[in-house]
């Protein structure tokens, strides 16, 4: 599919951005004025005017009826133009003015907006017909006979065009004439003129009279009452004699707009756009964005409105067109010319409400000049400002959704707003699907300050801050003391006391002796990230050195910004609920939303608590304490487990807390379980036993092994390897029944990379080596950054080959015999 501006020929002034926006506000007076106004150029030249004018069925009929009146004398002599769209009246009058040459008719043009009230209507008519004012002098309305003398016996028919007559009457009413005024005299003149029309078959008067609400100064006190009186008198006078003329209906508007913005002939547009319209309609039907009954009519309308979707025309006509200052046809043309120009470098195939780019200063100003003052805050805060909520929520998709909702939200009156399906229809593109738009709406609902939703699911922007703004303000009012209490409550509830013997939460960190000196594992959850204080706790004071230094595990916080925000959200939303719960504006939709925000905050607190407390320090012989950064879990899968339990599991999984100890290693710390445990729990950097029972189990296992007298694995006496996880592989050992002599090695070097389980399984090798007499033996095990262990085992002496061949290294390990290693 091609972009719309490749299918249609954009008019040069729209394409180049050189169009003077005042061109859409050209009035009838500019067409005949001797002052050469650039804005009136295309209206003054008949051929230029014809090219940019879509001649509606209603206009063709009106022109023909007036021609018959002027040339044959039949039909009503007074006609008042009206349109259902509320615009285009002046354009129709200009078309009538240009037809006067073809009809051999003398035109009289009076623009009520520009005629100076020092001039009279009757004097101006004579001046235009005869070049000067001879008979129609003075400020008193001429009689019917005088009017007949002026107009009744002309050689050519006369067409009098009076646009916006009440604007002139308002100004003329300020000029006093005895006990009357010029406004009142003008109404009398109109009455006398209408009364003579039956006697002047070749004279026709066409006039426009705007709606009362559009022209009365309602706040002018006495003046307003006078204006209202004159408006009703004028309406009564013309109403008795007039014939209403409807030059266009709603279905003509899109054609009028297209003719002004594009040079492409109407008959070609639908043919060229057929592929795009079909694609768009397929997507609309696929997403269920329109009822099945409306598909055919919407498709037909799309052919008439392309490149704009029917929704664009509907929004501007039915909603924005109700602003008195919007001027409907002119307002729509001004706005859409800016929109088309802004999209000439885009690849968009059609123009929808979401394409009305509110970040474009000209487009934004064209809209906001009609709205209430705070509408600018809505746009800046929620849609296209530097830190706009919709943009932050979901990028371009968020902006498109918010723009569509904004266009449906004004004016602020009953019936404003938009359904989710309408937002999807107004916002999707060939690259952003309707289901993405649906998801985006959910995101911006949680972010935008001025976005609201009715209980019926109607979305709208309001100039008053909505529920998100209320919650945000309430969040800002949450005190540090409230956050402190909420976080402390979370920590108190995030332990079960079943793993660590003692759990200390936020101890007083001004002193180092606040943590008891006990021979058990203690978890200390610190308020501050202060490793120096942790070192002082491990060391103790100068007066009282700590005895049990290796039983301490410190958890210190990161910045915890997200946890604070989550707690503020819960407290803020709860405050809003309390404030609104008995008020009528607390709709069920708002209540449900606030409740969901409270639940969302509570559900994420466990995760964020784990993320905040994710730095661990444990005692170290050289450094005092050693740090394990980012030391946590996957809170999304483990958030139902208490904090101390999560910490325990991680420390055990990384072999920082030993839940099982090899007997020979345990004996290296003491002759019995109690002395070995005391050594482990006292000396930093030693094995950190989970409990005294773990050490006792190691000693009991060692005693059992001695009683059984385990032979060497696959050594000279044969046998099977002990433990399935051993690094010894019996399949390579020699049988004692074999007659071949045993090969003896002077030295062996075994290197490997093992996990914690593999290191523990090395005990099988150590037990087997107990039956040998060795000259030298070293074993070095270092933990790697990835949690694995580098292992190097060296021994010398008389080492049977059965021991060597039974060692089964991993793919990263090796076994070598020969000279002693480095």
C-alpha positions in Angstrom: 0.0 0.0 0.0 1.1 3.5 -0.8 1.0 6.5 1.6 -2.0 8.7 1.1 0.1 11.6 -0.3 1.3 9.3 -3.0 -2.2 8.4 -4.1 -3.6 11.9 -3.9 -2.3 15.2 -5.3 -2.0 17.6 -2.4 -2.7 21.2 -3.3 0.6 23.2 -3.6 -0.2 25.6 -0.8 -1.1 22.7 1.6 2.0 20.7 0.5 4.4 23.5 0.8 3.1 24.8 4.1 2.7 28.2 2.5 -1.1 28.3 3.0 -2.3 31.4 4.8 -4.7 30.0 7.4 -6.8 33.2 7.1 -7.7 32.0 3.6 -10.3 29.7 5.2 -11.8 32.7 6.9 -12.3 34.8 3.7 -15.6 36.7 3.9 -18.0 38.0 1.3 -16.8 41.6 1.7 -13.2 40.6 0.8 -14.3 39.3 -2.6 -15.6 42.7 -3.7 -13.3 44.9 -1.7 -10.9 47.2 -3.5 -8.3 46.3 -0.9 -6.2 43.4 -2.4 -6.1 40.9 0.5 -4.0 37.8 -0.2 -6.4 35.6 1.7 -9.2 36.5 -0.7 -7.2 35.9 -3.9 -8.6 32.4 -4.6 -12.1 33.5 -3.7 -12.0 36.6 -6.0 -10.9 34.8 -9.1 -13.8 32.8 -10.6 -11.7 30.0 -12.1 -9.6 29.5 -8.9 -12.8 29.5 -6.9 -14.4 26.9 -9.1 -11.4 24.5 -8.9 -11.5 24.4 -5.1 -15.2 24.3 -4.8 -17.2 21.1 -4.5 -20.6 21.9 -6.0 -23.1 20.0 -3.9 -26.5 19.0 -5.0 -28.1 21.5 -2.7 -25.9 24.3 -4.0 -26.7 23.4 -7.6 -30.5 23.6 -6.8 -30.1 26.9 -5.0 -28.2 28.5 -7.8 -30.8 27.3 -10.3 -33.7 28.5 -8.2 -32.1 32.0 -7.9 -31.4 32.1 -11.6 -35.1 31.4 -12.4 -36.2 34.1 -9.9 -33.9 36.7 -11.5 -34.5 35.8 -15.1 -38.2 34.7 -15.0 -39.5 36.3 -11.9 -40.9 33.2 -10.3 -40.1 31.9 -6.8 -39.5 33.6 -3.5 -37.7 36.9 -3.5 -36.2 36.6 0.0 -34.0 33.5 0.8 -32.1 32.6 3.9 -29.2 30.2 3.6 -28.8 27.5 6.3 -26.7 24.3 6.4 -27.0 21.2 8.6 -23.2 21.3 9.1 -23.4 24.9 10.4 -20.9 26.2 7.9 -20.4 27.0 4.2 -23.0 29.8 4.0 -20.4 32.4 3.0 -18.9 30.0 0.4 -22.3 29.6 -1.2 -22.8 33.3 -1.4 -19.5 33.8 -3.1 -20.6 31.1 -5.6 -23.8 33.2 -6.2 -21.7 36.4 -6.7 -19.6 34.8 -9.4 -22.7 33.5 -11.2 -24.0 37.0 -11.6 -21.8 37.5 -14.6 -23.2 34.4 -16.3 -26.8 35.5 -15.4 -26.3 39.1 -16.6 -27.2 40.3 -13.1 -26.0 43.2 -11.1 -24.8 42.1 -7.7 -25.0 44.0 -4.4 -22.7 42.6 -1.7 -23.1 43.6 2.0 -20.9 42.0 4.6 -22.4 42.5 7.9 -19.2 41.9 9.7 -17.2 44.6 7.9 -19.8 47.3 6.9 -19.2 50.4 9.0 -22.2 51.3 11.1 -21.9 54.9 10.0 -23.2 53.7 6.7 -26.8 52.5 6.2 -27.9 49.4 4.3 -30.1 51.4 2.0 -27.4 53.9 1.2 -24.8 51.1 0.6 -27.3 49.4 -1.9 -27.7 52.6 -3.9 -24.0 53.3 -3.9 -23.1 49.9 -5.3 -25.9 50.1 -7.9 -25.5 53.8 -9.0 -21.9 54.7 -7.9 -23.0 57.1 -5.2 -25.8 57.9 -2.8 -28.4 60.2 -4.2 -31.9 59.3 -2.9 -31.1 56.9 0.0 -29.7 59.5 2.3 -30.2 59.9 6.0 -30.5 57.4 8.9 -34.3 56.9 8.8 -35.4 53.7 7.0 -36.8 54.5 3.5 -40.4 53.6 2.8 -41.6 50.8 0.6 -42.2 53.2 -2.3 -38.7 54.6 -2.1 -37.3 51.1 -2.1 -39.4 50.3 -5.2 -38.2 53.4 -6.9 -34.6 52.3 -6.3 -34.9 48.7 -7.4 -38.1 48.1 -9.3 -37.3 49.4 -12.8 -33.7 48.3 -13.3 -32.4 47.2 -16.7 -30.7 44.2 -15.2 -31.9 41.9 -12.5 -30.5 42.7 -9.0 -29.1 40.1 -6.6 -28.6 41.4 -3.0 -26.3 39.3 -0.9 -26.3 40.2 2.8 -24.0 38.0 5.0 -24.2 38.0 8.8 -26.7 40.9 8.9 -27.1 40.8 12.7 -23.5 41.6 13.2 -24.2 44.9 11.5 -27.4 45.5 13.5 -25.6 45.0 16.8 -23.1 47.8 16.0 -25.7 50.0 14.4 -27.8 49.9 17.6 -25.2 52.0 19.3 -26.0 55.0 17.0 -29.0 56.9 18.4 -31.6 58.4 16.1 -34.1 60.4 18.1 -36.0 57.9 20.3 -34.7 55.1 18.0 -31.4 53.9 16.8 -29.8 52.7 13.5 -30.2 49.1 14.4 -33.9 49.4 14.9 -34.1 51.4 11.6 -32.3 48.7 9.8 -34.8 46.1 10.9 -37.6 48.4 9.7 -35.8 48.7 6.3 -35.6 44.9 6.0 -39.3 44.7 6.7 -40.1 47.3 4.0 -37.7 45.6 1.5 -39.3 42.3 2.0 -42.7 43.8 1.5 -41.8 45.1 -1.9 -40.3 41.8 -3.2 -43.7 40.7 -4.7 -43.7 43.8 -6.9 -40.1 43.4 -8.0 -39.9 40.0 -9.8 -36.3 40.5 -11.0 -34.9 41.3 -7.6 -33.7 38.6 -5.2 -32.2 39.0 -1.7 -30.2 36.2 -0.1 -29.1 36.6 3.5 -27.6 34.7 6.4 -28.6 35.0 10.0 -26.3 33.1 12.5 -27.6 31.3 15.5 -28.5 33.5 18.4 -26.0 31.9 20.8 -23.2 32.6 18.3 -23.8 36.3 17.9 -25.4 37.7 21.2 -23.2 39.2 23.9 -24.8 37.4 26.7 -22.8 39.1 29.5 -23.5 42.6 28.4 -26.4 43.4 30.7 -28.8 45.9 29.3 -27.1 45.7 26.0 -27.7 42.0 25.9 -31.4 42.4 26.5 -31.5 45.0 23.6 -29.6 42.7 21.3 -31.9 39.8 22.1 -34.9 42.0 21.4 -33.5 43.1 18.0 -32.5 39.5 17.1 -36.0 38.3 17.6 -37.5 41.2 15.7 -35.2 40.6 12.8 -35.9 36.9 12.9 -39.7 37.6 12.8 -39.4 40.1 10.0 -37.4 37.9 7.7 -39.2 34.7 8.8 -42.5 35.9 7.4 -41.0 36.4 3.9 -38.0 34.1 3.6 -37.4 30.8 1.9 -34.8 28.6 3.6 -32.0 27.4 1.4 -30.0 24.3 2.3 -26.8 24.3 0.2 -25.2 21.2 1.7 -25.8 18.3 4.1 -23.5 16.3 6.3 -22.6 13.8 3.5 -21.2 16.7 1.5 -18.7 17.8 4.0 -16.0 15.3 3.3 -16.2 16.1 -0.4 -15.9 19.8 0.3 -12.8 19.3 2.5 -11.2 17.0 -0.1 -11.8 19.4 -2.9 -10.1 22.2 -1.0 -7.0 20.1 0.2 -6.4 17.9 -2.8 -6.3 18.4 -6.6 -7.3 14.8 -7.5 -10.7 14.5 -9.1 -13.4 13.1 -6.8 -14.1 10.2 -9.3 -10.5 9.0 -9.0 -10.0 9.1 -5.3 -12.1 6.1 -4.3 -10.6 3.9 -7.1 -7.0 4.7 -6.0 -7.8 4.1 -2.4 -9.7 0.9 -2.8 -6.8 -1.4 -1.6 -6.1 0.7 1.4 -9.8 1.0 2.4 -10.2 -2.8 2.0 -7.1 -3.5 4.1 -8.3 -1.1 6.8 -11.8 -2.6 6.8 -10.4 -6.1 7.1 -8.5 -5.1 10.2 -11.6 -3.4 11.7 -13.7 -6.5 11.2 -11.0 -8.8 12.4 -10.8 -6.9 15.7 -14.6 -6.6 16.1 -14.2 -2.8 16.1 -17.5 -2.1 14.4 -20.9 -3.9 14.5 -21.6 -6.2 11.5 -24.7 -4.1 10.7 -22.5 -1.0 10.2 -19.7 -2.5 8.1 -21.2 -1.7 4.7 -22.2 1.9 5.5 -18.9 2.6 7.2 -17.0 1.2 4.2 -19.1 3.4 1.8 -18.4 6.4 3.9 -14.7 5.7 4.0 -14.7 5.9 0.2 -16.2 9.4 0.5 -13.9 10.6 3.3 -10.6 9.0 2.3 -7.8 9.8 3.2 -9.6 10.6 6.4 -11.5 7.9 8.2 -15.1 8.7 8.8 -14.3 9.0 12.5 -12.1 12.1 11.8 -15.0 13.9 10.2 -17.5 12.8 12.8 -15.3 14.0 15.7 -14.7 17.4 14.1 -18.3 17.9 13.1 -20.3 16.4 16.0 -17.9 17.3 18.8 -15.5 20.1 18.0 -17.9 21.8 15.6 -20.2 22.6 18.5 -17.7 25.2 19.8 -19.0 28.5 18.5 -15.4 29.6 17.8 -14.6 26.5 15.7 -16.7 27.7 12.7 -17.1 24.2 11.6 -16.3 24.1 7.8 -13.6 26.7 8.2 -12.3 25.2 11.4 -12.2 21.7 9.9 -10.4 22.9 6.8 -7.8 24.9 8.9 -7.1 21.9 11.1 -7.0 19.2 8.5 -4.7 21.3 6.2 -2.2 21.4 9.0 -2.6 17.7 9.7 -2.1 16.8 6.0 1.0 19.0 5.8 2.5 17.4 9.0 2.1 13.9 7.5 3.7 14.4 4.1 6.9 12.6 5.1 5.1 9.8 6.9 4.2 6.4 5.4 0.7 6.4 6.8 -1.8 5.1 4.3 -4.8 6.8 5.9 -5.5 9.6 8.4 -7.2 8.7 11.7 -8.0 10.7 14.8 -4.7 9.5 16.3 -2.8 11.2 13.5 -3.8 14.6 14.7 -0.3 15.4 16.0 -0.7 17.3 19.3 3.0 17.8 19.5 2.8 20.0 16.4 2.5 23.6 17.8 0.2 24.8 15.0 -2.2 21.9 15.3 -2.2 22.0 19.1 -2.9 25.8 19.1 -5.7 25.4 16.4 -7.5 23.0 18.8 -6.7 24.5 22.2 -7.8 28.0 21.3 -11.4 26.6 21.6 -11.1 24.6 24.8 -11.0 25.5 28.5 -7.8 26.9 29.8 -6.6 23.7 31.5 -6.7 21.6 28.3 -3.1 22.6 27.6 -2.2 20.9 30.9 -3.9 17.8 29.8 -1.9 17.7 26.6 1.4 18.5 28.2 1.1 16.3 31.2 -0.5 13.2 29.7 0.0 13.1 25.9 3.0 14.8 24.2 4.9 16.8 26.9 8.5 16.1 27.6 7.6 13.8 30.4 4.1 12.9 29.2 2.5 9.9 31.0 1.1 8.2 27.9 4.4 8.4 26.1 6.3 7.0 29.1 3.6 4.2 29.5 3.8 2.8 26.0 5.7 5.0 23.5 4.1 5.7 20.2 1.2 3.4 20.9 0.4 5.2 24.1 0.5 8.6 22.4 -1.9 7.4 19.6 -4.3 6.0 22.2 -4.2 9.2 24.3 -4.6 11.4 21.2 -7.7 9.5 20.1 -9.3 9.7 23.5 -8.5 13.5 23.7 -10.2 14.2 20.4 -13.3 12.4 21.6 -13.3 14.3 25.0 -14.1 17.8 24.0 -16.3 19.8 24.4 -17.0 18.9 28.0 -20.6 17.9 27.8 -22.9 14.9 28.2 -22.0 12.2 25.7 -18.3 12.9 25.5 -15.8 10.2 25.6 -15.0 7.0 23.7 -15.3 3.2 24.0 -12.3 0.9 23.9 -13.3 -0.4 20.5 -13.5 3.2 19.1 -10.0 3.9 20.5 -8.7 0.8 18.8 -10.4 1.8 15.5 -9.1 5.3 15.8 -5.5 4.4 16.7 -4.4 1.2 14.9 -2.0 1.3 11.9 -0.5 -1.3 9.6 2.4 -1.7 12.1 0.5 -1.2 15.4 -2.3 -3.8 15.6 -5.6 -3.2 17.4 -4.7 -5.7 20.2 -1.5 -3.7 20.9 -3.7 -0.6 21.1 -6.0 -2.4 23.5 -3.0 -3.3 25.7 -1.7 0.2 25.5 -5.0 1.7 26.7 -4.6 -0.5 29.9 -1.1 1.0 30.4 -2.1 4.6 30.0 -5.1 4.2 32.3 -2.6 3.5 35.1 -0.4 6.5 34.3 -2.3 9.5 32.9 -3.4 12.1 35.5 -6.4 13.6 33.6 -7.7 10.3 32.1 -10.9 9.0 33.6 -13.5 6.2 32.9 -17.2 6.0 33.5 -18.9 2.9 35.0 -20.1 2.2 31.4 -16.4 1.9 30.2 -16.4 5.3 28.5 -12.9 6.8 28.5 -12.3 10.6 28.5 -9.8 13.3 29.4 -11.0 16.0 31.7 -9.5 19.4 32.6 -9.7 18.4 36.3 -7.1 15.8 37.5 -8.4 12.3 37.8 -7.9 9.4 40.1 -4.2 8.8 39.2 -3.4 12.4 40.1 -5.2 12.0 43.4 -3.2 8.9 44.2 0.1 10.5 43.1 -0.6 13.6 45.3 -1.4 11.2 48.2 1.8 9.4 47.6 3.7 12.6 47.9 2.1 13.3 51.2 3.3 9.9 52.6 5.8 10.7 55.4 9.2 9.1 56.0 7.8 7.9 59.3 5.0 6.1 57.5 7.4 4.5 55.1 9.6 3.4 58.0 6.8 1.7 59.8 5.5 0.0 56.6 8.9 -1.4 55.7 9.5 -2.5 59.2 6.2 -4.3 59.3 7.1 -6.0 56.1 10.4 -7.2 57.5 8.8 -8.4 60.6 6.3 -10.5 58.6 9.0 -11.8 56.2 10.6 -14.2 58.6 9.5 -17.5 60.1 12.3 -18.0 62.6 12.8 -21.6 61.6 16.2 -21.4 59.9 18.5 -18.9 61.6 18.5 -19.2 65.3 18.3 -15.4 65.7 17.0 -12.8 63.2 17.8 -9.2 64.1 16.0 -6.5 62.1 17.4 -3.0 61.9 19.5 -3.2 65.1 20.9 0.0 66.5 24.0 0.6 64.4 25.5 3.2 66.7 27.0 0.4 68.7 28.7 -2.9 67.7 27.8 -4.8 70.8 24.0 -4.9 70.1 24.3 -8.3 68.5 24.6 -11.1 71.1 27.7 -13.2 71.2 26.1 -16.6 70.7 27.4 -19.8 69.2 24.6 -20.0 66.6 23.9 -18.7 63.2 22.4 -15.2 63.3 20.9 -13.2 60.4 21.3 -9.4 60.8 19.1 -7.3 58.4 20.7 -3.9 58.5 18.9 -0.5 58.1 22.0 1.0 56.5 24.6 -0.2 54.0 27.6 0.1 56.3 30.2 -2.7 55.9 32.5 -1.0 58.5 29.8 -1.5 61.1 29.5 -5.2 60.1 33.3 -5.5 60.6 33.0 -4.0 64.1 30.3 -6.4 65.0 32.4 -9.4 63.9 35.5 -8.1 65.8 33.7 -7.0 68.9 34.9 -4.1 71.0 38.3 -3.5 72.6 36.8 -4.3 76.0 34.9 -7.3 74.8 36.2 -9.2 71.8 33.6 -11.3 70.1 34.1 -15.1 70.5 31.7 -16.5 68.0 32.7 -14.5 65.0 31.8 -16.9 62.2 28.1 -17.3 62.9 27.0 -13.9 61.6 25.3 -13.2 58.2 24.7 -9.5 57.4 22.1 -8.4 54.9 22.4 -4.7 53.9 20.0 -2.7 51.7 20.5 -1.2 48.2 18.8 2.1 47.5 15.3 0.4 47.5 13.7 3.2 45.5 11.1 0.9 44.0 10.2 -0.6 47.3 9.6 2.9 48.7 7.5 3.7 45.6 5.4 0.6 46.1 4.8 1.3 49.8 3.9 4.9 48.9 1.5 3.6 46.3 -0.3 1.4 48.8 -0.4 4.1 51.5 -1.5 6.8 49.0 -4.2 4.6 47.4 -5.5 3.7 50.8 -5.7 7.4 51.8 -7.6 8.2 48.6 -10.0 5.4 49.3 -10.7 6.7 52.8 -11.1 10.3 51.5 -13.6 9.3 48.7 -15.4 6.3 50.0 -18.6 8.2 51.0 -18.6 10.7 48.2 -20.8 10.5 45.0 -17.9 11.0 42.7 -16.4 7.7 43.9 -17.9 5.7 41.2 -17.7 1.9 41.1 -15.1 2.1 38.4 -12.9 4.5 40.5 -13.5 2.3 43.6 -12.5 -0.8 41.7 -9.4 0.9 40.2 -8.2 2.2 43.6 -8.7 -1.3 45.1 -6.7 -2.9 42.3 -3.9 -0.4 42.9 -3.8 -1.3 46.6 -3.7 -5.0 45.7 -1.0 -4.5 43.0 1.2 -2.6 45.5 0.8 -5.3 48.2 1.5 -8.2 45.7 4.8 -6.6 44.6 6.1 -5.7 48.0 7.6 -9.1 48.7 9.5 -9.0 45.4 10.8 -5.5 45.9 11.8 -6.3 49.5 14.0 -9.1 48.2 15.5 -6.8 45.6 16.3 -4.2 48.1 17.9 -6.5 50.6 20.2 -8.2 48.2 23.8 -7.5 49.4 25.3 -10.0 51.9 28.4 -9.8 54.0 29.8 -12.8 55.9 32.9 -13.0 58.2 36.3 -13.2 56.6 39.6 -13.8 58.3 41.6 -11.3 56.2 39.0 -8.6 55.4 36.8 -8.8 58.4 33.8 -9.3 56.2 33.5 -10.3 52.5 30.7 -9.0 50.2 28.4 -11.0 48.0 26.8 -8.5 45.6 23.3 -8.9 44.1 22.9 -11.9 46.3 19.3 -12.8 45.9 16.7 -15.0 44.2 14.0 -15.0 41.7 11.3 -13.2 43.7 8.6 -13.9 41.1 8.8 -17.6 41.7 9.8 -17.5 45.4 7.8 -14.5 46.8 5.6 -16.8 48.8 8.6 -17.8 50.9 9.8 -15.8 53.9 12.8 -13.6 53.6 15.0 -15.4 56.1 14.1 -18.8 54.4 15.0 -17.4 51.0 18.3 -16.2 52.3 19.0 -19.5 54.0 18.3 -21.5 50.8 20.6 -19.3 48.8 23.5 -19.5 51.3 23.1 -23.3 51.5 22.9 -23.6 47.7 26.2 -21.7 47.4 27.8 -23.8 50.1 28.3 -20.8 52.3 26.3 -22.5 55.0 27.1 -26.2 55.3 24.2 -28.6 55.9 26.5 -31.6 55.5 30.2 -31.9 56.3 32.6 -34.7 55.4 33.9 -36.5 58.4 37.6 -36.0 57.7 37.0 -32.2 57.2 35.1 -32.1 60.5 37.9 -33.8 62.3 40.2 -31.1 61.0 38.5 -28.7 63.3 38.5 -30.8 66.5 38.6 -34.2 68.1 34.9 -34.3 68.7 31.7 -32.6 67.4 31.5 -30.0 70.1 35.1 -28.8 69.8 34.9 -28.9 66.0 31.6 -26.8 66.0 33.1 -24.3 68.4 36.1 -23.8 66.2 34.0 -23.4 63.0 31.6 -20.9 64.6 34.4 -18.9 66.1 37.0 -18.5 63.3 36.1 -16.2 60.4 36.5 -17.9 57.0 35.9 -21.4 58.4 33.1 -23.6 57.4 29.9 -22.1 58.6 27.9 -25.1 59.9 24.1 -24.9 59.8 24.0 -26.3 63.4 25.8 -28.4 65.9 23.8 -31.4 64.7 25.4 -31.1 61.3 28.9 -31.5 62.9 27.7 -34.3 65.1 26.4 -36.2 62.0 29.8 -35.9 60.4 31.5 -37.4 63.4 28.9 -40.2 63.6 29.4 -41.0 59.9 33.2 -41.1 60.4 32.8 -43.7 63.2 30.6 -45.9 61.0 33.2 -45.8 58.2 36.0 -46.9 60.7 33.9 -49.8 61.9 33.2 -51.0 58.4 36.9 -50.5 57.4 36.3 -49.3 53.8 39.0 -50.8 51.5 40.6 -48.7 48.8 38.4 -48.1 45.9 39.3 -50.7 43.2 42.7 -51.0 44.9 44.7 -54.2 45.4 41.9 -55.7 47.4 39.1 -55.0 44.8 35.6 -53.7 45.7 33.2 -51.2 44.3 33.5 -47.5 44.6 31.6 -45.9 47.5 29.0 -43.3 46.6 27.5 -42.7 43.2 28.7 -39.2 43.2 32.4 -40.1 43.6 35.1 -38.9 41.2 36.5 -42.5 41.2 35.4 -44.8 38.4 35.6 -48.4 39.3 35.3 -49.5 35.7 38.9 -48.8 35.1 40.3 -50.5 38.2 42.2 -53.8 38.3 40.8 -57.0 39.7 42.9 -58.8 42.4 42.4 -62.1 40.5 44.3 -60.8 37.5 47.9 -62.2 37.5 49.5 -59.1 35.9 51.8 -57.2 38.3 50.5 -53.8 39.5 52.1 -50.6 38.0 53.4 -48.2 40.7 53.6 -44.4 40.1 56.0 -42.1 41.9 53.7 -39.1 41.7 50.2 -38.1 40.6 48.7 -34.6 39.8 44.9 -34.3 39.4 43.3 -31.0 38.4 39.6 -30.3 37.8 36.7 -27.8 38.0 34.0 -29.2 40.2 30.7 -28.0 41.7 30.1 -28.2 45.5 28.7 -31.7 45.2 31.8 -32.9 43.4 34.1 -31.4 46.0 32.2 -33.2 48.8 32.4 -36.5 46.8 36.3 -36.3 46.9 36.0 -37.8 50.4 35.8 -41.2 48.6 39.3 -40.6 47.2 40.6 -39.5 50.6 39.3 -42.6 52.3 40.9 -44.8 49.7 44.3 -43.1 50.1 44.3 -43.8 53.8 45.7 -47.3 53.2 48.8 -45.9 51.4 52.0 -44.5 52.7 52.7 -41.3 50.9 55.8 -39.1 50.9 53.9 -35.9 50.0 50.3 -34.8 49.7 48.7 -31.4 49.0 45.1 -30.5 48.1 44.1 -26.9 47.1 40.4 -25.9 46.5 39.5 -22.3 45.4 36.1 -21.0 44.7 35.6 -19.4 41.3 33.5 -16.3 40.5 31.0 -18.5 38.8 30.4 -20.6 41.9 32.4 -23.6 40.8 35.7 -24.7 42.4 39.2 -25.1 41.0 40.7 -28.3 42.5 44.4 -29.4 42.4 45.5 -32.6 44.1 49.2 -33.6 44.2 50.7 -36.7 45.9 54.0 -38.6 45.8 55.2 -42.0 47.0 54.3 -45.5 45.9 50.9 -45.1 44.3 49.3 -48.2 42.6 47.9 -47.6 39.1 44.5 -48.9 40.3 44.1 -45.7 42.3 45.1 -43.5 39.4 43.0 -45.2 36.8 40.0 -45.1 39.1 40.0 -41.3 39.2 37.3 -40.0 36.7 37.9 -36.3 35.9 35.3 -34.2 34.2 35.8 -32.9 30.7 37.6 -29.9 32.2 39.9 -32.0 34.3 43.0 -34.2 33.9 45.1 -36.8 35.7 48.9 -36.9 35.1 51.7 -39.2 36.4 55.3 -38.4 36.5 57.4 -35.8 38.3 56.2 -33.8 41.2 54.2 -30.7 40.1 55.0 -27.0 40.4 
